[in-house]
Amino acid sequence: MTRRIIILMILFTGTFMAGFAQASDKTIETRYIIAKDGTGRLSDARLQELADQAQAAVESILKFWSADADVEKSGKIKVVFDEPRRKIYYVSVFHWDVHGFRRVRAVRVFGCEERPQEMVHKLTTAVFPHNDKMIRNIMGVTTEEQLGNRLTFPNCGFPCDDWVLVFLKTKSFIPLDQLGPDHESWGMQSSRDGFPSVLDRSRQSRAYAEAGSFGSYLIQTYGTDKMKKFYELSAKKDRPWQDAFGLTLEDLEKNWLKDLNASESKKTHDISKLSALFEENPNRACLRAQKLAIGQK
């Protein structure tokens, strides 16, 4: 055989074996998800525990939103439990994966030694996938806050409402019409590995917390049915605020902030502490707030 053919055979064998190794990873299948061990180190018992958590999370999401998992049409949601991203960040990411000739919904959970973070958020995105980052986050962050891990970003142990009051107090609030459908206006970008990375952590923190607080306001004021109507209408029209809620984004934002400001007097203690953390170092405010929240328990 020529040297070229030998090299090609080695490359093919390596690719095939890599694919075979990935396919042989431990897998647990439940009613709505396919859980996989992305670390290669999880025990059978731990993977089962994580699979049960993900299954329970999807069930809670479907109940909260009166929704359907759409398994017959879209397949089960693939959930891969992996090492912390860049060894220190505990996050979850939604993405589209390919299985055969079919595009499937997938959530990768980075960091699973303890309780997963952002998993409810991204599983909500799997139930309600959308190209607009604003729509994904007003639904996903809100659901995480209601049903998931309060220590997760952007709550970091505290309500998103409190963080928005901090941003208003420190004059760092981002008007909602400045948050576009893609990563860039949220202080992020797509990395080489296909997952988003952070360019401006301060802006990312503010954008996500605002989306979560605004989403909670919309649900509390108009209900989940109106939010689902907004989601459905947005398939044919960009951000149909007026069609779904009867008001422009500007008016919805004014009413939301009016409600927030009315509640500030009841939260002065926490807002003062969070403001100090954010002004001292916005890049580390979330990590320090998580420690503060754990200490208060």
TORMARLUM-867822 format. One record per residue (C-alpha): x, y, z. Coordinates in steps of 0.2 Angstrom, whole numbers, padded with zeros to 4 digits, always signed. Each point is the difference from the previous one (the first is absolute). Example, Ala and Ser with C-alpha at 12.3 -4.5 7.8 and 13.67 -1.06 7.14 Angstrom:
BEGIN
+0062-0022+0039
+0006+0017-0003
//
This chain:
BEGIN
+0000+0000+0000
+0006+0018-0003
+0004+0011+0014
-0015+0011-0004
-0012-0015+0001
+0007-0006+0016
-0002+0018+0008
-0018+0001-0006
-0004-0017+0007
+0008+0005+0017
-0011+0016+0000
-0016-0010-0005
+0004-0012+0014
+0003+0013+0013
-0016+0009-0005
-0010-0016+0000
+0007-0005+0017
-0004+0017+0007
-0018-0001-0006
-0001-0018+0007
+0007+0006+0017
-0013+0014+0001
-0014-0012-0005
+0006-0012+0014
-0002+0013+0014
-0012-0004+0013
-0017+0005-0004
-0017+0000+0010
-0016+0003-0009
-0016+0006+0008
-0017+0006-0006
+0006+0017-0007
+0019-0001+0000
+0016-0010-0005
+0013+0003+0014
+0018-0003-0005
+0016+0001+0010
+0012+0012-0008
+0013-0001+0013
+0004-0019-0002
+0001+0000+0019
-0018+0000+0007
-0006-0015+0009
-0016-0009-0005
-0008+0006+0016
+0005+0018-0003
-0005+0000-0019
-0017-0007+0006
-0002+0013+0013
+0004+0014-0013
-0012-0008-0013
-0014+0000+0013
+0003+0018+0004
-0001+0005-0018
-0015-0010-0003
-0008+0008+0015
+0005+0017-0006
-0008-0003-0017
-0016-0006+0008
-0001+0016+0011
+0003+0011-0015
-0014-0008-0010
-0012+0002+0015
+0005+0018+0003
-0002+0004-0018
-0015-0012-0004
+0011-0006-0014
+0005-0016-0009
+0017-0007-0002
-0003-0003-0019
+0010-0017+0001
-0010-0008-0014
+0005+0014-0012
+0017+0006+0007
+0006-0015+0009
+0006-0001+0018
+0012+0014+0007
+0018-0005+0001
+0008+0005+0016
+0019-0002+0002
+0007+0002+0017
+0018+0007-0002
+0015+0007+0009
-0001+0019+0006
+0003+0011-0015
+0018+0006-0001
+0001-0010+0017
-0008+0014+0011
-0017+0005-0008
-0016-0010+0004
-0012+0004-0014
-0012-0009-0012
-0001+0004-0018
-0014-0005-0013
+0005-0004-0017
-0006-0011-0015
+0008-0016-0003
-0001-0013-0014
-0005-0018+0002
+0000-0009-0017
-0008+0012-0012
-0011+0008+0014
+0003+0016+0009
-0003-0003+0019
-0001+0012+0015
+0015-0002+0012
+0005+0008+0016
+0018-0001+0007
+0002+0002+0018
+0017+0006+0005
+0003-0005+0018
-0009-0014+0008
+0009-0004+0016
-0013+0010+0009
-0017+0006-0004
+0000+0005-0019
-0002+0018-0004
-0010+0008-0014
-0007-0017-0004
-0018+0005+0002
+0003+0015-0011
+0007-0009-0014
-0012-0014+0001
-0014+0013-0002
+0009+0006-0015
+0000-0018-0007
-0019+0000+0003
-0002+0018-0008
+0015+0001-0012
+0002+0017-0009
+0013+0010-0010
-0003+0016+0010
+0010+0000+0016
-0012+0012+0009
-0014-0012-0002
+0010-0015+0005
+0006+0010+0016
-0017+0008+0006
-0007-0018+0000
+0016-0010+0005
+0007+0011+0014
-0017+0003+0007
-0004-0019+0001
+0017-0003+0008
-0004+0013+0014
-0017-0008+0003
+0004-0019-0001
+0019-0002+0000
+0016+0005+0009
-0001+0017+0007
+0019+0000+0001
+0002-0001-0018
+0004+0015-0012
-0007+0013-0001
-0009-0001+0017
+0016-0005+0009
-0010-0003+0015
-0011+0015-0001
-0016+0005-0010
+0003+0007-0017
-0011+0015+0006
+0013+0004+0013
+0014+0001-0013
-0010+0011-0011
-0003+0012+0014
+0019+0000+0003
+0003+0004-0019
-0013+0015+0001
+0009+0006+0016
+0017-0001-0008
-0006+0008-0016
+0005-0016-0010
-0017-0006-0005
-0001-0005-0019
-0016+0005-0009
-0008-0016-0006
-0001+0006-0018
+0019+0000+0000
+0001-0019+0003
-0001-0008-0018
-0004-0018-0005
+0018-0005-0001
+0015-0002+0012
+0009+0016-0003
-0011+0013+0008
-0001-0012+0016
+0019+0001+0002
+0004-0016-0008
+0006-0009-0016
+0000-0017-0007
+0017-0010+0003
+0009-0012-0010
-0008-0015+0009
-0017+0006-0006
-0005+0006+0018
-0002+0018+0005
+0013+0009+0010
+0000+0016+0010
+0008+0016-0007
-0007+0012+0013
-0005-0008+0016
-0008+0015+0007
-0011+0003-0015
-0004-0019+0000
-0005+0001+0018
-0011+0015-0002
-0009-0006-0016
-0004-0018+0007
-0007+0007+0016
-0010+0013-0008
-0007-0013-0012
-0005-0011+0015
-0008+0014+0010
-0009+0006-0015
-0006-0018-0004
-0006-0002+0017
-0010+0016-0001
-0008-0005-0016
-0006-0017+0007
-0006+0008+0017
-0009+0013-0010
-0007-0009-0015
+0002-0019+0004
+0009-0014-0009
-0013-0001-0014
+0004+0017-0006
+0018-0003+0001
-0002-0016-0010
-0011+0010-0013
+0015+0012-0001
+0012-0014-0004
-0012-0008-0013
-0003+0017-0009
+0019+0004+0000
+0002-0015-0012
-0008+0012-0013
+0004+0017+0006
+0015+0007+0010
-0004+0003+0018
-0019+0003-0001
-0002+0009+0016
-0015+0010-0005
-0009-0015-0008
+0002-0011+0015
-0001+0012+0015
-0009+0015-0008
+0015+0012+0004
+0016+0005-0008
+0017-0005+0008
+0003+0018+0006
-0017+0000+0009
+0003-0018+0007
+0017+0005+0006
-0007+0016+0009
-0013-0010+0009
+0013-0014+0005
+0012+0013+0007
-0014+0009+0009
-0005-0016+0009
+0019-0003+0004
+0003+0017+0008
-0016-0001+0010
+0007-0016+0008
+0018+0007+0004
-0004+0006+0018
-0003-0018+0005
+0017-0005-0007
+0012+0013+0005
+0011-0012+0011
+0004-0012-0015
+0001+0014-0013
+0013+0009+0010
+0011-0015+0002
-0002-0005-0019
+0003+0018-0005
+0017-0001+0009
+0005-0016-0008
-0005+0006-0017
+0009+0017+0001
+0016-0008+0008
+0002-0013-0014
-0015-0004-0012
+0010-0015-0007
+0000-0009+0016
-0016+0007+0008
-0009-0016-0004
+0012-0012+0008
+0001+0011+0016
-0019+0001+0000
-0001-0019+0000
+0011-0001+0015
-0010+0014+0009
-0016-0010-0004
+0007-0016+0006
+0005+0008+0016
-0017+0007+0003
-0008-0017+0000
//
